[in-house]
Amino acid sequence: MEYDLDSGAHSTYSLHYHLILTTKYRRGVLTEERTQFIHEVISGFTDNYGVELTNLDGEDDHVHILFRAKPTTDLVKFINTVKGATARRIRNEYADELKTELWGDSFWNDSYCLISTGQVSLDVLKQYVENQRE
């Protein structure tokens, strides 16, 4: 089995995450256009956090964001930036359309779900050892 490993100065790693954000009150305000807009906003600052956005999809009341990160990535700061920047930008861009569905400054639910999707196994360890020999 071949793994796609990243490396730093003194480390080899594969850190993949699945972030799920829900809209405030689970309102069905996310269209395909708005989801694409969110993707573009997040793509604008991922490099600042050492993150690579691999996929973003969702339904009308939530999004699934798949990304890769570095061991030094401050995940909480990244997630807070994702929520804050996307909420601010989408509320500015679609203010008239959203005012009847969402009120106040909120766009996302306060909570989120973050799941690590990488898996450490003996095969990863073997690949790491082989790479160190080269």
Secondary structure, DSSP 8 states (H G I E B T S, - for coil): -----EE-SS-EE-EEEEEEEEBGGG-----HHHHHHHHHHHHTTGGGGTEEEEEEEEETTEEEEEEEE-TT--HHHHHHHHHHHHHHHHHHHTHHHHTTT--TT--B-S--EEEE-----HHHHHHHHHHHH-
